[in-house]
Amino acid sequence: MTPPFVRRYVYRGSTIVRDVYGNAMGGLRSLYVDVPISTYKIPTGGVCPFIGNRIPFTHELLAQLYKSHGDYDNQVSKGVQDLLQVGFVLPMDASKITLQAAPGRCSLGNPYFSQ
């Protein structure tokens, strides 16, 4: 089975272009950046590209992006279905992702969702 094609990160010179939330543009998008609750940073010029940190969005920004945890959950569910259709997520993984985002299952690392 041939995996679907995905464009690499978007660069301006040698710098990765970032969206309005500070997350990298291009590459294989995940729900972490397509239905964001945080900004994900990697150090520039570091020896290991797998080391980074996550900066949770403020309560106010989350309230602007999502009317409720249910709204967030609906956006995650739609995103999972989109990724399933193009072959970037397997059915068993889609179920896990959807369950992790379900209201009452987790706080997503942000107090806004634990209320």
Helices and strands as residue ranges (DSSP letters): E 11-12, E 15-16, H 31-34, E 38-41, E 53-56, H 59-65, H 69-86, H 91-101, G 111-114
